Amino acid sequence: MAATTTRDFHATVLNLLGFDHQRFTIRHLGLDFRLTGVEHARVIPELMA
């Protein structure tokens, strides 16, 4: 199993709340920011069981 990060946990919580973490962006100073960052955060299926 790959190492999990805080961003993975945030992506999982957003998924459980019904949000797509890849589409959840905020525009600030002309740039789009994601809550889970620009890195590839993943949803952790083991936490959803």
PyMOL commands that place a pseudoatom at each C-alpha (Angstrom):
pseudoatom trace, name=CA, resn=MET, resi=1, chain=A, elem=C, hetatm=0, pos=[0.000, 0.000, 0.000]
pseudoatom trace, name=CA, resn=ALA, resi=2, chain=A, elem=C, hetatm=0, pos=[1.266, 3.454, -0.871]
pseudoatom trace, name=CA, resn=ALA, resi=3, chain=A, elem=C, hetatm=0, pos=[1.890, 6.011, 1.831]
pseudoatom trace, name=CA, resn=THR, resi=4, chain=A, elem=C, hetatm=0, pos=[-1.115, 8.158, 2.619]
pseudoatom trace, name=CA, resn=THR, resi=5, chain=A, elem=C, hetatm=0, pos=[-0.886, 11.885, 3.055]
pseudoatom trace, name=CA, resn=THR, resi=6, chain=A, elem=C, hetatm=0, pos=[-3.000, 14.541, 4.701]
pseudoatom trace, name=CA, resn=ARG, resi=7, chain=A, elem=C, hetatm=0, pos=[-4.167, 15.529, 1.221]
pseudoatom trace, name=CA, resn=ASP, resi=8, chain=A, elem=C, hetatm=0, pos=[-5.412, 11.958, 0.678]
pseudoatom trace, name=CA, resn=PHE, resi=9, chain=A, elem=C, hetatm=0, pos=[-7.365, 12.163, 3.932]
pseudoatom trace, name=CA, resn=HIS, resi=10, chain=A, elem=C, hetatm=0, pos=[-8.890, 15.511, 2.886]
pseudoatom trace, name=CA, resn=ALA, resi=11, chain=A, elem=C, hetatm=0, pos=[-9.854, 14.046, -0.507]
pseudoatom trace, name=CA, resn=THR, resi=12, chain=A, elem=C, hetatm=0, pos=[-11.515, 11.096, 1.261]
pseudoatom trace, name=CA, resn=VAL, resi=13, chain=A, elem=C, hetatm=0, pos=[-13.494, 13.328, 3.645]
pseudoatom trace, name=CA, resn=LEU, resi=14, chain=A, elem=C, hetatm=0, pos=[-14.653, 15.532, 0.755]
pseudoatom trace, name=CA, resn=ASN, resi=15, chain=A, elem=C, hetatm=0, pos=[-15.698, 12.393, -1.138]
pseudoatom trace, name=CA, resn=LEU, resi=16, chain=A, elem=C, hetatm=0, pos=[-17.724, 11.182, 1.863]
pseudoatom trace, name=CA, resn=LEU, resi=17, chain=A, elem=C, hetatm=0, pos=[-19.442, 14.589, 1.999]
pseudoatom trace, name=CA, resn=GLY, resi=18, chain=A, elem=C, hetatm=0, pos=[-20.379, 14.271, -1.672]
pseudoatom trace, name=CA, resn=PHE, resi=19, chain=A, elem=C, hetatm=0, pos=[-17.786, 16.611, -3.200]
pseudoatom trace, name=CA, resn=ASP, resi=20, chain=A, elem=C, hetatm=0, pos=[-15.404, 15.835, -6.036]
pseudoatom trace, name=CA, resn=HIS, resi=21, chain=A, elem=C, hetatm=0, pos=[-12.074, 17.053, -4.667]
pseudoatom trace, name=CA, resn=GLN, resi=22, chain=A, elem=C, hetatm=0, pos=[-10.667, 17.556, -8.165]
pseudoatom trace, name=CA, resn=ARG, resi=23, chain=A, elem=C, hetatm=0, pos=[-13.441, 19.992, -9.094]
pseudoatom trace, name=CA, resn=PHE, resi=24, chain=A, elem=C, hetatm=0, pos=[-13.505, 21.815, -5.735]
pseudoatom trace, name=CA, resn=THR, resi=25, chain=A, elem=C, hetatm=0, pos=[-11.358, 24.846, -6.584]
pseudoatom trace, name=CA, resn=ILE, resi=26, chain=A, elem=C, hetatm=0, pos=[-11.045, 28.390, -5.339]
pseudoatom trace, name=CA, resn=ARG, resi=27, chain=A, elem=C, hetatm=0, pos=[-9.846, 31.276, -7.512]
pseudoatom trace, name=CA, resn=HIS, resi=28, chain=A, elem=C, hetatm=0, pos=[-7.437, 33.620, -5.733]
pseudoatom trace, name=CA, resn=LEU, resi=29, chain=A, elem=C, hetatm=0, pos=[-5.300, 36.289, -7.400]
pseudoatom trace, name=CA, resn=GLY, resi=30, chain=A, elem=C, hetatm=0, pos=[-6.109, 34.844, -10.810]
pseudoatom trace, name=CA, resn=LEU, resi=31, chain=A, elem=C, hetatm=0, pos=[-4.967, 31.314, -9.935]
pseudoatom trace, name=CA, resn=ASP, resi=32, chain=A, elem=C, hetatm=0, pos=[-7.054, 28.249, -9.199]
pseudoatom trace, name=CA, resn=PHE, resi=33, chain=A, elem=C, hetatm=0, pos=[-6.267, 26.504, -5.916]
pseudoatom trace, name=CA, resn=ARG, resi=34, chain=A, elem=C, hetatm=0, pos=[-7.559, 23.150, -4.705]
pseudoatom trace, name=CA, resn=LEU, resi=35, chain=A, elem=C, hetatm=0, pos=[-8.116, 22.270, -1.094]
pseudoatom trace, name=CA, resn=THR, resi=36, chain=A, elem=C, hetatm=0, pos=[-6.196, 19.064, -1.736]
pseudoatom trace, name=CA, resn=GLY, resi=37, chain=A, elem=C, hetatm=0, pos=[-3.390, 20.909, -3.567]
pseudoatom trace, name=CA, resn=VAL, resi=38, chain=A, elem=C, hetatm=0, pos=[-1.969, 20.471, -7.010]
pseudoatom trace, name=CA, resn=GLU, resi=39, chain=A, elem=C, hetatm=0, pos=[-0.497, 17.080, -6.211]
pseudoatom trace, name=CA, resn=HIS, resi=40, chain=A, elem=C, hetatm=0, pos=[-2.504, 14.012, -7.092]
pseudoatom trace, name=CA, resn=ALA, resi=41, chain=A, elem=C, hetatm=0, pos=[-4.480, 13.320, -3.957]
pseudoatom trace, name=CA, resn=ARG, resi=42, chain=A, elem=C, hetatm=0, pos=[-6.402, 10.075, -3.928]
pseudoatom trace, name=CA, resn=VAL, resi=43, chain=A, elem=C, hetatm=0, pos=[-9.486, 8.846, -2.139]
pseudoatom trace, name=CA, resn=ILE, resi=44, chain=A, elem=C, hetatm=0, pos=[-8.629, 6.123, 0.391]
pseudoatom trace, name=CA, resn=PRO, resi=45, chain=A, elem=C, hetatm=0, pos=[-11.195, 3.324, -0.116]
pseudoatom trace, name=CA, resn=GLU, resi=46, chain=A, elem=C, hetatm=0, pos=[-10.088, 1.482, 3.045]
pseudoatom trace, name=CA, resn=LEU, resi=47, chain=A, elem=C, hetatm=0, pos=[-11.446, 4.353, 5.192]
pseudoatom trace, name=CA, resn=MET, resi=48, chain=A, elem=C, hetatm=0, pos=[-14.842, 4.225, 3.523]
pseudoatom trace, name=CA, resn=ALA, resi=49, chain=A, elem=C, hetatm=0, pos=[-15.565, 0.613, 4.482]
for i in range(1, 49): cmd.bond("trace and resi %d" % i, "trace and resi %d" % (i + 1))
show_as sticks, trace
zoom trace
